[in-house]
């Protein structure tokens, strides 16, 4: 009986431990001009999310800056350079 109870507790502990999720990178805000991604760990892991976001507008991401745990990308047309003066910063922040 005690062995069964012990195995049950161990199994329950294993299930509870498996329910915790590791932090994920998340798109916080975005527009055709750019996107802000909240990230954990390596900033390089945000590039696939930025590509996916910018592709909706037939654009490609260019990393502009990283702050704390946010990566800011400009979405630019292929072959063009980002022009920060023309981008509406309010839509990204």
N, C-alpha and C positions, 0 to 999 in steps of 0.2 A: 504494500500500500504506500509506504513512504517513498519507495523508488518511483512509483507511478506519479506521485505528487511532485517529486523532484524533476522528473522528465517533463512534466507539464509546465512547471515554472520555467525551466530552461527553454522550452519551445516558445513559451509566451514572450520571454525576454528576447529571443532571436527575432521573432516577428515584430516586436516593438522597435528593435534596433533597425530593422529593414525598412520601416515606414518613414524614417527621416530622410528628407531629400537634401541633396547637396545644393548649394546656391547656384542659381542659373543666371546667365547674361540675359538682360531684358531691354527691349526697345522702349524708351521712356517717352520720347516725342519725336516727331518727324514730319517732314514735308518734302516737296519736290526739291527743295534747296539743301536739305541736310537731315541728319538724324543724330539723336543723343541716345547712347546705349549705356545702361548701368551694368558694370561688369565686376566679376570676382576673379582674382588671380591674374592671368595673363591677358593683357590688352589685345594681343593678336587673335584671341579667340572671338573677338567682336566682329572681325572682318566678314565672316559669312552672313551675319545678321545685317550688317551695313550693305553688303552686296544685294541681298534679298530685298531690302527696303528700297534702295536706289534703283534697282532693276524695274520696279513698278513704273518709274518715270523715264525709262530708257536712258538711265544715267549710271555712272560708276562712282563708288565712294573714294574720297581722298581724306585721310586722317588729318584733321585740323589741330586738335589738341586733346590732351587728357588732363582731367582734374579730379582729384580724390579718387572716386570709383566710377567716373563717367568718361566715356570716349565720345568726342564730337567729330562727326564726319560731314564734309560737304558732299553733296551729290552733284556731279558735273557731267556734262555731255562728253562722250568719248572724244579725246583730242583737245579739249579745252582746259585751260587752267582755271582754278577757282578764283573768283574775284570777291573777296570778303566785303568790299565796300558796297557791292550790289546785292548782297544776300540779306534778307530780312532776319536779323539776329533775334528779334523778339519771338519769332516763330520757333526758334530752337531753344530758347532758354526759359 
